[in-house]
Structure formats: structure tokens, C-alpha cells
Amino acid sequence: MDYGMIGKIEKAKRYAQQPERFQLETFTVTVSGENNPHTVSYNHGEWQCDCHFFQTRGRCSHTIALEMIFEKHILIQPVEK
């Protein structure tokens, strides 16, 4: 490995120890549900899921699980635990 890459890896380690540097803005995830896979997306504060429950309620187990996973990295209201 070259010295340039070693420096980048060390810098990445420092960044990884400072999660406040990162803010997730958009992403799409496939969640393997108990019955079917579901596509969940997050776009600048707005969740979407293709499951029926989300379509009628605006929130579902798929989006809530992702909120729990990413709560430190995206600007959302924490899920009540």
C-alpha cells in the first residue's frame, strides 16, 4: 500500500470517530420484510415506503427501524422507546 493511501485511511479513522461530521441526506434501502421485500427511501427529511401500512399511516415498521438505526446521522425526531 502506498503512503498516500495510508494517510487517507488514518484520516478516515479520525472522521469515523466524529459521526457528527456526517448527515445522511438521501438513500434507498430494500428491507426484507416478513412477507415481502419493501423499498424505503429517505430524501431530505421525508420517508417513503412502498408497503400498504405506510401508504395509509405515513409511518411503518420499516421506516421506524431505519429511524432507530440512523437516528444519530439524520435530522429526525427520535423514535419513542
Beta strands, then each sheet from edge to edge (+ up, - down):
strand 1: 26-32
strand 2: 37-43
strand 3: 46-49
sheet 1: 1+ 2- 3+
end
